[in-house]
Amino acid sequence: MLRLRRYRTFLIFAIFTTFILYHFRSIQWTPDAPLHTENPSDQGDAVVHTPNEITKEIRPNVAVVPAAESTEERIPPPSIPPISKPTQKIAQPTQPPVEKPLDETPPTNPNTQNAYVDDHSQSAQYVAPVPTSTSTSTSTSTTSTVIHWTKLPEHFPIPTESLIQLPTGTPKAIPKIQHVFSDESYHARTERERKQAAIKQQFKKAWVGYKEHAWLQDELSPITGDFRNPFCGWAATLVDSLDTLWIMGFEDEFKEALDALKTIDFTTSIRQDVPVFETTIRYLGGLLGAYDVSGGKYSILVKKAVELAEVLMGAFDTPNRMPVAYYYWKPAFASQPHRAPTRVVLAELGSLLLEFTRLAQITREPKYFDAVQRITDELEKYQDKTKLPGLWPTFIDASGCVTQQPPIPKIDNTEQAVISPPTDEGREDEIREGQKLSKDLANEVGAIDVNGLPKIPPDTKETQQDLPPNSNQEIFAKPPPIMLDGKPGVGGTDAPANTGKTEGHGLGWESSGKERPQRAKRQPDINGHCVPQGLASPPFSAVDSFTLGGMADSVYEYFPKEFMLLGGQEQYRRLYEKAIDVAKQYIFFRPMTPTGRDILISGSITASDQGLGDLYPHGEHLGCFIGGMLAIGAKIFEREEDLVVGAKLADGCVWSYESTTSGIMPEGFNLIPCDAKDCTWNETKWFESLTPDYVEPSPPPPPLPKKPIANATEASEATTSVPLDSDEAEPQIDTPAPRTRKEIATERIIESRLPPGFQSIHSPGYILRPEAIESVFILYRITGDSSWQTKGWKMFQAIMNATSAEFGNSAIADVTAGSPRQINEMESFFLAETMKYFYLLFSEPGVISLDDYVLNTEAHPFKRPK
């Protein structure tokens, strides 16, 4: 008989174990499951949030911005109607990215709550924010929040009675620019129209590619049929090409583009910042140019120009009214006071003249002219105070604020000074007093924080989540990198791209392979306040660079053009003539060429307080506009000798095209300047420039004298002391003859594919630039010499042969290659400028006459006053 009492302990344990195993078998556990979960009923309504509720909870004030008094009601952007029925895929317009509650903007330093922000410049490379999605779908969550720019009261307003007014009265008589052309023969007209039709057909191909694959995006990727959005996602190619469509006779396409233009909302963007210079010349200039060439019939163009200009005017709201280079438009940041950069690219500061002046003329609103005229006035004050009087350095301190460093304590050198690290011991009262002083200063508008930056008033109602990264320090922009040798662009992305102009205008420092100079930090003075100043060299800039090329170009270009647009204001003539006289003396040079061709190239030079540096004999495609500029200046200012100089500069760019394997000029290269009196081709001099480190080999030393032999016994020992197979015998080594300079130079020429006369090609790509054909067009219109048409047609054929792609034209990586690699990028200026200038070169002289229109630096024609 089983005795349960004896086994009851084991029986109880077995039953308990079985119960436990059965209980846990019914629980589905995963490694990622929480080990402990609160009762949902204990958490109230905080357990589940919709995305919109999360946004509101974390950033309750993101859309609450004090707006200026206005009777206008905000109208949400209308839906985009279908533009056409393309035969291939169409990239639908992307919506601005949804504001994220945590990831959109990095957390900001609490010290910036009451600090100015010294906005950034192009002194370092800028990478545009990439959208969170590259999909072409337009669907978004119904709970999404899209941030819009809002017009706010200015921190540093100009009283109405103090606004600088547009000149009034009858415009002065300005000498004619264009040549008086005679009637052309039937054969000449037929040949001209044939070439013009070919140019028009190529433009149409690229436009159709854009329409079918990148409609309402910034740029087409012409190889893959995708798109890029480097310029705020406001359809840069569409706006930039409007006046070209009209000029070429594509009226239906022009009206179709206007319908699409109505859907563009300039009050929101996929970028956190707006590049003021590029936006002004491409978008604002494109809208105004289209308005003028179409006879002022389409009011939508002025309406959208004003919408955009109101956003851009926020960049001018600084203590000295000098604009920030990159404007953070979101209300949380835009509502705070700002100061212009301490290191801004010259072209970005001074190349806003034409667009804002023309807008002021059309709208009769003086504030637009006031904004840019103040910049001109400051440039004039600074012109004779630079390290090279007459020219301005490529980088300028536009902050209006010079600061002083605290005095350095003197150390008695008679005894060894021992400096210990500072401590807080025994300084508690001093520290508390300093904290109180800092708190008091933080409540003053215009006070300076510990980084030397003006403070922001504490009553801002915006959260700090929308501020750009590192907003407590001097923020400076990095221009989109130039991928001349990079991978082709990825379709449907908003990746950064070459800005096309300065840094320019495009290829400034990147093109030379040099590091872009880093911006110096502005130091606070003893009292925490800055001392007012005008324009100046950047802080701690001992040496400044001067050029008429990239990063400076359009400043000089705009002086004669503003002179014409305003009907002959003498201030612009003075500025231009001073600058050109200095450039002719120090910047322009004649390079040594195999044929002795009499051409000129525009280089650059450095200067310091101790004097001038050496000429840097480099050429760049961006500088090819200079020939046309001098030719126009020669006519309107009656400086006939400058017409010869301008023609030589334009021909220098033509020679650069003709010198390469592809027939296209590289972006940047170095040449060999001629001697003052002799410019004869010297191959030896060319080789010497290619081998600056070469050292002529020393002649071999003479053989050592032999020791005289006294007798026959010593002679016998000398010949038998070392056997031939002995290890002590010296091996016979055949030393190769040293390479000659010519051999080394020839090897470098072959490796780099250098044309004769080129010392180096530091930027071998071509991104569809227009500057060379711009000058060729102007020289033809001024001189009437048909050889310029011949040169231009060869340039057009070379560009089409190397850049033609399936959906348009592509930038190329290396013009010295027999079959250059295409990099899948088509800048908006290719249709806005390059193709327009080619077309106008073969148009009748009355089409966009230089006596009727002024073309901005993006080739947008503005009507001259009569």
C-alpha positions in Angstrom: 0.0 0.0 0.0 1.3 3.4 -1.0 2.0 5.7 1.9 1.1 9.2 0.8 2.3 10.7 4.0 5.8 9.6 3.2 5.7 11.2 -0.3 3.4 14.2 0.4 6.3 16.7 0.3 7.3 15.6 -3.1 3.7 15.4 -4.3 3.0 19.0 -3.3 6.2 20.2 -5.0 5.2 18.4 -8.2 1.7 19.9 -8.3 3.1 23.4 -7.7 5.7 23.0 -10.4 3.1 21.7 -12.9 0.9 24.7 -12.2 3.7 27.1 -12.7 4.7 25.6 -16.0 1.1 25.5 -17.3 0.6 29.2 -16.3 3.7 30.5 -18.1 3.0 28.3 -21.2 -0.1 30.5 -21.9 2.0 33.8 -22.0 3.4 34.8 -25.3 6.7 36.6 -24.4 9.2 38.2 -26.8 12.7 39.5 -26.0 11.6 43.1 -26.9 8.5 43.0 -24.7 8.7 45.2 -21.6 9.2 43.3 -18.4 6.7 45.5 -16.6 3.7 47.4 -18.0 1.7 50.0 -16.2 -2.0 49.8 -16.1 -3.3 52.0 -19.0 -6.1 53.2 -16.8 -3.5 54.8 -14.5 -2.0 56.9 -17.3 -5.1 58.8 -18.3 -5.0 60.3 -21.8 -1.3 60.4 -22.0 -0.9 56.9 -23.4 -1.9 57.3 -27.0 -1.2 60.4 -29.1 -1.8 61.2 -32.7 1.2 62.7 -34.6 -0.4 66.1 -34.5 -1.0 65.8 -30.8 2.6 65.0 -30.2 3.7 68.0 -32.2 1.4 70.3 -30.3 2.5 68.8 -26.9 6.2 69.2 -27.6 6.2 72.4 -29.6 3.1 74.3 -28.6 4.3 77.6 -30.0 5.7 76.5 -33.4 2.9 78.2 -35.4 2.0 81.0 -33.0 3.9 84.0 -34.3 3.0 87.6 -33.8 2.1 88.9 -37.3 2.2 92.3 -38.7 -1.1 94.1 -39.0 -2.6 93.1 -42.3 -6.0 92.9 -43.8 -4.9 90.1 -46.1 -6.1 86.6 -45.4 -3.7 83.8 -46.0 -4.8 81.5 -48.8 -3.4 78.0 -48.7 -1.5 76.9 -51.8 -3.9 75.6 -54.3 -3.6 72.1 -55.6 -1.4 71.7 -58.7 -3.5 71.1 -61.9 -2.1 68.7 -64.5 0.2 70.5 -66.8 0.1 68.0 -69.7 -0.2 64.3 -70.4 3.4 63.3 -70.9 4.3 60.1 -72.6 6.8 59.2 -69.8 6.8 59.4 -66.1 6.3 62.9 -64.6 7.9 63.9 -61.3 5.1 65.4 -59.3 5.8 68.4 -57.2 7.0 67.5 -53.7 5.5 69.1 -50.7 7.7 70.8 -48.1 8.8 68.3 -45.4 6.6 68.0 -42.3 7.8 69.7 -39.2 9.2 67.0 -36.9 8.8 67.4 -33.2 12.3 66.4 -32.3 14.5 65.8 -35.4 13.9 68.8 -37.6 16.2 71.2 -35.7 19.0 70.2 -33.3 18.5 71.4 -29.7 19.9 74.9 -29.2 22.1 76.2 -26.5 20.0 78.1 -23.9 22.6 80.9 -24.0 21.1 82.0 -27.4 17.8 82.9 -25.9 18.8 86.5 -25.7 21.5 86.8 -28.4 21.7 88.1 -31.9 22.6 85.7 -34.5 25.5 86.6 -36.8 24.3 84.9 -40.0 26.6 82.8 -42.1 28.5 83.6 -45.3 30.1 81.4 -48.0 33.4 81.2 -46.3 32.9 77.5 -45.8 31.1 74.8 -47.7 27.3 74.7 -47.0 25.3 71.6 -47.3 21.6 72.2 -47.9 19.2 70.3 -45.6 18.0 67.1 -47.3 14.2 66.4 -47.2 13.1 63.5 -45.1 11.7 61.7 -48.2 12.8 61.6 -51.8 9.5 60.2 -53.0 7.7 62.0 -55.7 4.3 61.4 -54.1 2.4 64.4 -52.9 0.3 62.7 -50.3 0.9 63.7 -46.7 -0.8 63.1 -43.4 -3.8 65.2 -42.8 -2.4 66.1 -39.4 0.9 67.5 -40.8 2.0 71.0 -40.0 3.6 73.1 -42.7 5.5 76.1 -41.5 5.0 79.3 -43.5 7.0 82.5 -43.4 5.0 85.4 -41.9 5.6 89.1 -42.3 6.7 90.4 -38.9 7.5 93.9 -37.6 11.1 94.9 -38.3 13.6 95.3 -35.5 15.5 98.0 -37.3 13.0 99.8 -39.5 13.8 102.7 -41.7 11.2 105.6 -41.3 9.2 106.2 -44.4 10.5 109.7 -44.7 14.1 108.4 -44.6 13.7 105.9 -47.4 16.1 106.5 -50.4 13.9 107.4 -53.3 14.3 106.3 -57.0 15.7 109.1 -59.2 13.1 111.2 -60.9 13.0 113.3 -63.9 14.0 112.7 -67.5 16.8 110.1 -68.0 20.1 111.3 -69.4 21.0 110.6 -72.9 23.3 107.6 -72.9 25.4 106.8 -76.0 24.2 104.0 -78.3 25.7 100.5 -77.7 24.7 98.4 -80.7 26.3 98.5 -84.1 24.2 99.7 -86.9 23.8 96.6 -89.0 23.2 96.7 -92.8 20.8 94.5 -94.6 22.0 90.9 -94.8 22.1 88.9 -98.0 19.7 86.0 -98.7 22.5 83.4 -98.2 23.7 85.0 -94.9 20.1 85.1 -93.5 19.4 81.5 -94.5 22.6 80.3 -92.8 21.9 82.4 -89.7 18.3 81.1 -89.4 19.5 77.5 -89.9 21.9 77.8 -87.0 19.3 79.6 -84.9 16.8 76.8 -85.5 19.3 74.2 -84.4 19.8 76.1 -81.1 16.1 76.4 -80.6 15.6 72.7 -81.2 18.2 71.8 -78.6 16.5 74.1 -76.1 13.1 72.5 -76.8 14.6 69.0 -76.2 15.9 70.1 -72.7 12.7 71.9 -71.9 10.5 68.9 -72.8 12.9 66.7 -70.7 12.4 69.1 -67.7 8.6 69.2 -68.2 8.2 65.4 -68.4 10.6 64.4 -65.7 11.2 67.3 -63.3 8.1 69.5 -63.6 8.0 72.1 -60.8 11.3 70.8 -59.4 14.5 72.9 -59.4 16.6 71.0 -61.8 16.4 68.0 -64.2 18.9 65.2 -64.0 19.3 64.8 -67.8 20.8 61.3 -67.9 18.5 59.4 -65.6 15.4 61.5 -66.0 15.2 62.4 -62.3 15.5 65.7 -60.5 17.2 67.7 -57.8 16.1 70.6 -55.6 19.1 72.7 -54.5 17.3 76.1 -54.6 14.4 75.9 -52.1 12.3 73.6 -54.3 10.6 76.5 -56.1 10.9 75.2 -59.6 14.1 77.1 -60.4 14.4 75.9 -64.0 10.8 76.9 -64.8 11.1 80.4 -63.4 14.6 80.9 -64.8 13.5 79.9 -68.3 10.3 82.0 -68.6 11.8 84.8 -70.6 13.8 82.4 -72.8 10.5 80.7 -73.7 9.0 84.0 -74.8 12.1 85.2 -76.7 12.3 81.9 -78.7 8.6 82.0 -79.5 7.3 79.2 -77.3 4.2 81.2 -76.3 2.1 78.2 -75.5 4.8 76.7 -73.2 5.2 80.2 -71.6 1.5 80.4 -70.7 1.5 76.8 -69.5 4.5 77.7 -67.2 2.6 80.7 -65.9 -0.3 78.4 -64.9 2.2 76.3 -62.9 3.8 79.4 -61.4 0.5 80.2 -59.6 1.0 77.1 -57.5 4.5 77.9 -56.2 4.4 79.1 -52.6 7.4 81.3 -51.8 6.4 81.4 -48.1 7.6 77.9 -47.4 10.5 75.8 -48.5 12.2 72.4 -48.2 15.3 74.3 -47.1 15.6 76.0 -43.7 17.4 78.9 -45.3 17.1 81.0 -48.4 20.3 81.8 -50.3 19.6 85.5 -50.9 21.9 86.1 -53.8 21.0 83.0 -55.9 17.3 83.5 -55.2 17.4 87.1 -56.2 19.2 86.6 -59.6 17.3 83.4 -60.6 13.8 83.8 -59.2 13.2 87.5 -58.7 15.2 88.3 -61.9 13.4 85.6 -63.8 10.0 86.9 -62.9 10.8 90.5 -63.7 12.5 89.6 -66.9 9.5 87.6 -68.1 7.3 90.5 -67.2 9.3 93.0 -69.3 9.9 90.9 -72.4 6.2 89.9 -72.5 5.2 93.6 -72.5 3.8 93.7 -69.0 0.7 91.8 -69.9 0.8 89.1 -67.2 0.3 90.6 -63.7 0.9 87.2 -62.1 4.6 87.8 -62.7 4.7 91.0 -60.6 2.4 89.4 -57.9 4.8 86.5 -57.4 7.8 88.8 -57.6 6.4 90.9 -54.7 5.5 87.7 -52.7 9.1 86.6 -53.0 10.6 90.0 -52.4 8.7 90.4 -49.1 10.4 87.2 -47.9 13.8 88.4 -49.0 13.4 91.8 -47.4 13.7 90.1 -44.0 17.4 89.6 -44.8 17.9 93.4 -44.7 16.5 93.8 -41.2 19.9 94.3 -39.5 21.3 97.3 -37.5 23.2 98.6 -40.5 20.8 97.3 -43.1 23.4 95.1 -44.7 21.7 91.8 -45.6 22.5 88.4 -44.2 23.7 86.1 -46.9 21.5 83.1 -46.0 18.1 84.0 -44.5 16.5 81.6 -42.1 12.9 82.2 -42.9 11.0 80.2 -40.3 9.1 82.6 -37.9 10.9 81.2 -34.8 14.2 82.4 -36.2 13.1 85.3 -38.5 11.4 87.0 -35.5 14.7 87.5 -33.8 17.2 90.4 -34.6 20.2 89.5 -36.8 23.4 91.1 -37.9 25.1 90.8 -41.2 28.1 88.4 -41.5 31.6 89.3 -40.5 32.8 87.3 -43.6 30.5 87.6 -46.6 31.3 87.0 -50.3 31.5 90.3 -52.1 29.2 89.2 -55.0 26.5 88.0 -52.6 26.5 91.4 -50.9 26.7 93.7 -53.9 24.9 91.9 -56.6 21.2 92.6 -55.7 21.1 96.0 -57.3 19.3 95.4 -60.7 16.6 93.1 -59.4 15.4 95.2 -56.5 15.7 98.4 -58.5 13.6 97.1 -61.3 11.0 95.8 -58.8 10.9 99.3 -57.3 10.4 100.9 -60.7 7.5 98.5 -61.6 5.7 98.7 -58.2 6.7 102.3 -57.4 7.6 101.0 -53.9 10.8 102.8 -52.8 11.7 100.3 -50.0 13.1 97.9 -52.5 15.5 100.5 -54.0 16.4 101.7 -50.5 17.5 98.3 -49.5 20.1 97.9 -52.3 21.1 101.6 -52.6 22.4 101.5 -49.0 24.8 98.7 -50.0 26.1 100.8 -52.9 26.7 103.8 -50.7 28.7 101.6 -48.3 30.7 100.1 -51.1 31.5 103.6 -52.3 32.8 104.7 -48.9 35.0 101.6 -48.7 36.4 101.6 -52.2 39.4 103.9 -51.5 40.1 102.3 -48.1 40.8 98.7 -49.2 44.3 97.2 -49.3 44.1 97.7 -53.1 42.2 101.0 -53.4 39.7 100.9 -56.3 38.8 97.2 -55.9 37.1 95.4 -53.1 38.3 92.1 -51.5 36.5 88.9 -52.2 35.4 88.6 -48.6 34.0 91.5 -46.6 33.0 92.2 -43.0 29.5 93.6 -43.4 28.5 93.3 -39.7 29.0 97.1 -39.1 30.7 96.1 -35.8 34.3 96.3 -34.9 35.2 94.8 -31.5 38.1 95.3 -29.2 40.0 92.6 -27.4 40.7 93.0 -23.6 44.2 94.2 -23.0 46.9 91.6 -22.4 48.5 91.9 -19.0 52.2 92.8 -19.1 54.6 90.3 -17.6 57.8 91.4 -16.0 60.5 89.7 -18.0 63.1 90.3 -15.3 61.8 87.4 -13.4 60.3 84.1 -14.6 56.6 84.5 -14.5 54.5 81.6 -13.4 50.9 81.7 -14.5 48.5 79.4 -12.7 45.2 78.3 -14.2 42.4 80.5 -12.9 40.2 79.0 -10.2 36.9 80.1 -8.5 38.3 80.0 -5.0 37.8 83.2 -3.1 35.8 84.7 -6.0 32.3 83.7 -5.0 31.1 87.3 -4.6 32.7 88.3 -7.9 31.1 85.4 -9.7 27.7 86.3 -8.4 28.1 89.9 -9.4 29.3 88.8 -12.9 26.3 86.6 -13.2 24.0 89.4 -12.3 25.7 91.7 -14.8 25.3 89.1 -17.5 21.7 88.7 -16.7 21.2 92.5 -16.9 23.0 92.6 -20.3 20.9 89.8 -21.6 17.8 92.0 -21.3 19.3 94.7 -23.5 18.7 94.6 -27.2 22.1 94.9 -28.9 24.1 93.6 -25.9 26.8 91.1 -26.7 27.0 87.5 -25.4 30.2 85.7 -24.4 30.9 84.9 -28.0 30.8 88.5 -29.0 27.4 88.3 -30.6 24.4 90.7 -30.1 21.7 89.5 -27.7 18.2 88.6 -28.6 15.4 90.2 -26.6 13.9 87.9 -24.0 10.3 88.5 -24.9 10.3 86.3 -28.0 7.3 84.0 -28.1 8.9 81.4 -30.3 10.4 78.2 -29.2 14.1 77.7 -29.8 13.5 74.4 -31.6 13.3 76.0 -35.1 16.7 77.8 -34.8 19.4 76.6 -37.1 22.2 74.5 -35.5 24.8 76.3 -33.4 22.8 79.5 -33.5 24.7 80.7 -30.4 27.8 81.1 -32.5 28.6 82.9 -35.8 26.7 80.8 -38.3 28.1 80.7 -41.8 26.8 79.0 -44.9 28.5 76.3 -46.8 27.9 76.5 -50.6 26.6 73.3 -52.1 29.6 71.2 -53.1 30.5 71.0 -56.8 30.6 67.4 -57.8 32.6 67.7 -61.0 34.2 64.4 -60.4 31.6 62.9 -58.2 28.8 60.4 -58.9 25.8 61.3 -61.0 22.9 62.9 -59.1 20.3 60.6 -57.6 16.8 61.0 -59.0 14.1 62.5 -56.9 16.4 63.9 -54.3 16.9 67.3 -52.9 20.6 67.0 -52.5 22.7 70.1 -52.7 24.1 71.2 -56.0 26.4 73.7 -57.4 25.0 77.2 -57.0 26.1 78.2 -60.4 27.2 81.7 -59.6 29.5 82.8 -56.9 30.4 80.4 -55.2 29.5 81.8 -56.5 29.0 81.9 -58.0 29.9 78.3 -58.2 33.5 77.1 -58.5 35.3 79.5 -56.4 37.7 77.7 -54.0 36.4 74.3 -54.9 37.6 74.7 -58.4 41.2 75.3 -57.4 41.3 72.5 -54.9 42.2 74.9 -52.1 40.5 74.9 -48.8 38.0 77.6 -48.4 39.3 80.0 -45.7 37.7 79.6 -42.4 35.9 82.6 -40.9 37.5 84.2 -37.9 35.5 84.5 -34.8 34.4 88.0 -33.8 35.8 88.9 -30.4 33.8 90.9 -27.8 35.3 94.1 -26.5 35.8 95.0 -22.9 32.3 96.4 -22.4 30.5 93.7 -24.3 29.5 96.2 -27.1 30.7 96.7 -30.6 32.0 99.9 -32.0 30.2 100.9 -35.2 32.1 100.7 -38.5 31.5 100.6 -42.2 32.5 97.8 -44.5 35.9 96.3 -43.8 38.2 93.4 -44.2 37.1 90.3 -42.2 38.5 90.1 -38.7 42.2 89.0 -38.5 42.5 89.1 -42.3 46.1 90.2 -42.9 46.0 89.5 -46.6 43.0 90.1 -48.9 42.5 88.7 -52.4 41.2 90.8 -55.3 39.7 89.6 -58.5 37.0 90.4 -61.0 36.2 86.7 -61.3 34.3 84.3 -59.1 33.0 85.6 -55.8 33.3 89.2 -57.0 32.2 89.2 -60.6 28.6 90.6 -60.7 29.4 93.5 -58.3 31.5 95.1 -61.1 29.1 94.0 -63.8 26.2 95.7 -62.2 27.6 99.2 -62.0 27.3 100.1 -65.7 24.0 98.2 -65.9 22.5 100.1 -62.9 23.8 103.3 -64.6 21.7 102.5 -67.6 18.7 101.2 -65.6 18.5 104.4 -63.6 19.0 106.7 -66.6 22.5 107.8 -66.1 23.3 108.2 -62.3 27.0 109.3 -62.0 27.7 107.4 -58.8 27.8 104.1 -60.7 30.1 105.5 -63.4 32.6 106.6 -60.7 32.5 103.2 -59.0 33.0 101.4 -62.3 35.8 103.5 -63.7 37.9 103.5 -60.6 37.6 99.7 -60.4 38.4 99.1 -64.1 41.5 101.4 -64.1 43.0 99.4 -61.2 42.0 96.0 -62.8 43.7 97.0 -66.1 46.9 97.8 -64.2 47.1 94.8 -61.8 44.6 92.0 -62.8 44.6 91.6 -66.6 47.6 89.8 -68.2 48.6 88.5 -71.5 49.5 84.8 -71.5 52.2 83.2 -73.5 50.7 81.1 -76.4 52.3 79.0 -79.1 50.9 81.2 -81.9 51.5 84.5 -80.2 47.8 85.3 -80.2 47.2 88.7 -78.7 44.7 87.9 -75.9 44.1 88.9 -72.3 43.1 86.9 -69.2 41.7 88.2 -66.0 43.6 86.8 -62.9 43.8 87.9 -59.3 46.2 89.4 -56.8 46.7 89.6 -53.1 47.4 92.7 -51.0 48.3 93.4 -47.4 49.1 96.5 -45.3 52.7 96.0 -46.4 51.9 96.1 -50.1 50.9 94.0 -53.1 51.6 90.3 -53.6 52.3 88.6 -56.9 49.8 88.2 -59.7 48.1 84.8 -59.7 47.9 84.1 -63.4 44.8 81.9 -63.5 41.8 81.9 -65.8 38.3 80.8 -64.9 35.1 80.5 -66.9 33.3 82.7 -64.4 35.5 85.6 -65.4 34.6 85.4 -69.1 31.8 87.9 -68.7 34.5 90.7 -68.2 35.1 91.2 -71.9 31.5 91.9 -72.6 31.3 94.2 -69.6 34.3 96.3 -70.7 32.8 96.5 -74.2 29.5 97.9 -72.9 31.3 100.3 -70.5 33.4 101.5 -73.5 30.3 102.5 -75.3 28.2 104.1 -72.6 31.1 105.9 -70.8 32.9 106.7 -74.1 36.1 104.8 -73.1 36.9 103.6 -76.6 40.2 102.0 -75.6 38.3 99.6 -73.3 36.6 98.2 -76.4 39.9 96.8 -77.5 40.7 95.5 -74.1 37.3 93.8 -73.9 37.7 92.2 -77.2 41.1 90.7 -76.2 39.5 89.4 -72.9 36.6 87.8 -74.8 39.0 86.3 -77.4 41.1 84.9 -74.5 38.1 82.8 -73.5 37.5 81.7 -77.1 41.2 80.6 -77.2 40.7 78.6 -74.0 37.8 76.8 -75.7 39.8 76.1 -78.8 42.8 74.7 -76.8 41.3 71.6 -75.2 40.5 68.2 -76.7 36.8 68.7 -76.3 36.8 72.3 -77.6 35.4 73.5 -74.2 37.0 75.8 -71.7 37.7 74.3 -68.3 36.3 75.9 -65.2 39.7 76.9 -63.8 43.4 76.8 -64.9 46.8 78.5 -64.7 48.7 80.1 -67.5 52.2 81.7 -68.0 52.2 85.5 -68.1 54.3 87.1 -70.8 57.3 89.2 -69.9 56.8 92.9 -70.0 58.4 93.3 -73.4 58.5 89.9 -74.9 55.6 87.4 -75.5 57.4 85.1 -77.9 56.6 81.4 -77.4 59.3 79.8 -75.3 59.0 76.1 -74.8 61.8 76.0 -72.3 60.0 78.5 -70.2 56.8 76.4 -70.4 58.8 73.3 -69.2 60.3 75.3 -66.4 56.8 76.4 -65.2 55.8 72.7 -65.1 58.8 71.6 -63.1 59.5 74.3 -60.5 61.2 71.9 -58.1 63.5 70.5 -60.7 67.3 70.6 -59.8 69.9 70.3 -62.5 72.0 67.1 -61.8 75.6 67.8 -60.7 78.3 66.7 -63.0 80.0 63.4 -62.1 83.0 63.8 -59.8 86.4 63.3 -61.5 88.1 59.9 -61.0 90.4 59.6 -58.0 94.1 59.7 -58.9 95.9 56.4 -58.8 98.6 55.7 -56.2 102.0 55.5 -57.9 103.7 52.0 -57.8 107.2 52.0 -56.6 108.5 48.7 -57.9 107.5 45.5 -59.6 106.8 43.7 -56.3 104.1 46.2 -55.3 102.6 46.1 -58.7 102.4 42.3 -58.5 100.7 42.6 -55.0 98.3 45.2 -56.3 97.1 43.0 -59.1 96.8 39.8 -57.0 95.7 41.0 -53.5 92.0 40.7 -54.3 90.8 37.7 -56.2 88.1 38.3 -58.8 85.6 36.0 -57.0 86.3 37.5 -53.6 83.4 38.9 -51.5 85.4 42.0 -50.9 85.3 43.0 -54.6 83.0 46.1 -55.2 79.9 45.2 -57.3 79.5 47.1 -60.5 76.1 49.1 -60.4 74.7 50.6 -63.6 73.4 54.0 -62.4 70.7 55.4 -64.7 71.2 58.8 -66.1 69.2 61.5 -64.3 66.0 62.5 -66.1 66.1 65.8 -67.8 63.7 68.7 -67.2 62.1 68.1 -70.6 61.4 64.5 -69.9 59.7 65.3 -66.6 57.7 68.1 -68.1 56.6 66.0 -71.0 55.4 63.3 -68.6 53.3 65.8 -66.7 51.9 67.2 -69.9 50.7 63.8 -71.0 49.4 62.8 -67.6 47.3 66.0 -67.2 46.5 66.4 -70.9 47.8 70.0 -70.8 47.4 72.1 -73.9 50.4 74.1 -74.9 50.7 77.2 -72.7 48.7 75.8 -69.8 50.7 75.4 -66.5 47.9 73.4 -64.8 44.2 72.7 -65.0 43.0 72.6 -61.4 39.3 72.4 -62.3 38.8 70.5 -65.5 35.0 70.3 -65.6 32.4 72.3 -67.3 28.9 72.8 -65.8 27.2 74.4 -68.8 28.3 77.9 -68.0 27.3 80.9 -70.1 29.9 83.6 -69.5 32.0 83.0 -72.6 29.1 83.0 -75.1 27.7 86.1 -73.2 30.8 88.1 -74.1 30.9 86.7 -77.7 27.2 87.8 -78.1 27.9 91.3 -76.7 31.0 91.8 -78.9 29.1 90.8 -82.0 26.2 93.2 -81.2 28.7 96.1 -80.5 31.1 95.6 -83.4 29.0 93.9 -86.0 32.0 91.6 -86.8 30.6 88.3 -88.0 33.8 86.4 -86.9 32.2 86.4 -83.4 29.3 84.4 -84.8 31.7 82.0 -86.3 33.5 81.6 -82.9 30.2 81.2 -81.1 28.9 78.5 -83.5 32.1 76.4 -82.9 31.6 76.7 -79.2 27.9 75.6 -79.5 28.9 72.5 -81.5 31.6 71.5 -79.0 29.2 71.9 -76.1 26.4 69.9 -77.8 28.9 67.1 -78.8 30.2 66.7 -75.2 27.1 67.4 -73.1 24.1 66.1 -75.0 22.1 63.5 -72.9 18.9 61.6 -73.3 16.7 64.2 -71.7 18.7 67.4 -72.0 22.4 68.4 -71.5 24.7 67.3 -68.8 27.7 68.9 -67.1 30.9 67.1 -67.7 33.8 66.1 -65.5 36.9 66.8 -67.6 37.1 68.9 -70.8 40.5 67.5 -71.6 39.2 64.0 -72.2 38.3 62.7 -75.6 34.9 61.5 -74.4 34.2 63.5 -71.2 32.2 61.7 -68.5 28.8 63.3 -67.9 27.7 63.9 -64.3 23.9 64.0 -64.7 23.4 67.7 -63.7 21.8 70.5 -65.7 21.8 73.8 -63.9 18.9 76.1 -64.4 21.2 78.8 -66.0 21.8 76.5 -69.0 18.3 77.3 -70.3 18.1 80.8 -68.8 21.5 82.0 -70.0 23.7 79.7 -72.1 21.0 78.7 -74.6 19.5 82.3 -74.6 22.9 83.9 -75.6 23.5 81.3 -78.3 20.0 82.0 -79.7 20.5 85.8 -79.5 23.8 85.6 -81.3 21.9 84.4 -84.4 18.8 86.5 -83.9 18.1 89.8 -85.7 19.8 92.7 -84.0 16.5 94.1 -82.7 15.7 91.1 -80.6 16.6 92.1 -77.0 18.6 95.1 -78.2 21.2 96.3 -75.8 19.9 99.8 -76.3 16.5 98.7 -75.0 17.3 96.2 -72.3 19.7 95.6 -69.5 20.4 91.9 -68.8 21.1 90.9 -65.2 23.8 88.4 -64.3 21.3 85.5 -65.1 20.6 87.0 -68.5 17.1 88.3 -67.6 16.3 91.4 -69.7 15.0 94.5 -67.8 13.5 97.3 -69.8 15.6 100.5 -69.8 13.9 103.8 -69.2 13.4 106.1 -72.2 
